[in-house]
Amino acid sequence: MSYVERDSVSGEIKGVYRQLQSGYAEEELPDNHPDVVAFLAPKPIPPNGSNIDNAERKTLAMALALADVGGLTRAQIKALYKAKYDSLP
């Protein structure tokens, strides 16, 4: 399970934590919840071919670590990311 912090305006997740963060990340979601998976999804590599930065690498590592804990397999997470980013204009 993960504790999430949401943007007060958009409602989108802006932080995922392993432990309760009193006052700002108190909503508990399963690690395979679509909102958690989407937040942890790696960002697509920009069209100019530049490399992803360290923050994006850490995000991918976190998503794969969550897969190891339970819920979705690595292959399922990669398939979700691919479907998401292949559908972008």
C-alpha positions in Angstrom: 0.0 0.0 0.0 1.1 3.6 -0.7 0.1 6.9 0.8 -0.5 9.6 -1.8 -0.5 13.4 -1.8 -2.8 15.0 -4.2 -2.9 18.5 -5.8 -5.7 20.4 -4.1 -6.8 21.9 -7.4 -6.5 19.2 -10.0 -6.7 16.2 -7.7 -3.7 14.6 -9.4 -1.2 12.7 -7.4 1.9 14.8 -6.7 3.6 12.4 -4.2 3.7 8.7 -3.3 5.0 7.5 0.1 5.5 4.2 1.8 4.4 5.6 5.2 1.6 7.9 6.3 2.6 11.6 6.0 0.3 13.4 8.5 -1.3 16.5 7.1 -0.6 15.9 3.4 -0.4 12.3 2.4 -3.0 10.4 4.3 -4.9 8.7 1.4 -4.0 5.1 1.2 -4.1 3.3 -2.2 -2.9 -0.1 -3.3 0.4 -0.1 -5.2 -1.3 -1.3 -8.4 -4.0 1.5 -8.3 -4.1 3.2 -11.7 -3.4 6.6 -10.2 -0.3 5.3 -8.4 0.9 3.5 -11.5 0.4 6.5 -13.7 2.2 8.8 -11.3 5.2 6.5 -11.2 5.2 5.9 -14.9 8.4 7.1 -16.6 8.0 10.1 -18.8 8.5 9.6 -22.6 11.9 10.5 -24.0 11.6 13.9 -25.7 11.5 13.7 -29.6 14.8 15.5 -29.8 16.4 12.3 -28.5 17.8 13.7 -25.3 18.3 11.2 -22.5 16.0 11.0 -19.5 17.2 12.7 -16.4 18.1 11.2 -13.0 14.6 12.0 -11.5 12.9 10.1 -14.3 15.3 7.2 -13.8 14.4 7.2 -10.1 10.7 7.2 -10.9 11.1 4.2 -13.2 13.1 2.4 -10.5 10.4 3.2 -7.9 7.7 1.8 -10.2 9.6 -1.4 -10.8 10.3 -1.7 -7.1 6.5 -1.4 -6.5 6.0 -4.2 -9.0 8.3 -6.4 -7.1 6.4 -5.8 -3.8 3.1 -7.1 -5.4 0.2 -6.1 -7.5 1.5 -5.7 -11.1 4.3 -7.5 -12.7 7.2 -5.6 -14.4 5.9 -6.7 -17.7 2.4 -5.4 -16.9 3.8 -2.0 -15.8 5.9 -1.7 -18.9 2.9 -2.6 -21.1 0.8 0.1 -19.4 3.5 2.7 -19.9 3.9 1.7 -23.6 0.2 1.9 -24.2 0.0 5.3 -22.5 2.9 6.8 -24.3 2.1 5.2 -27.7 -1.3 7.0 -27.6 0.2 10.5 -27.1 -0.1 12.8 -30.1 
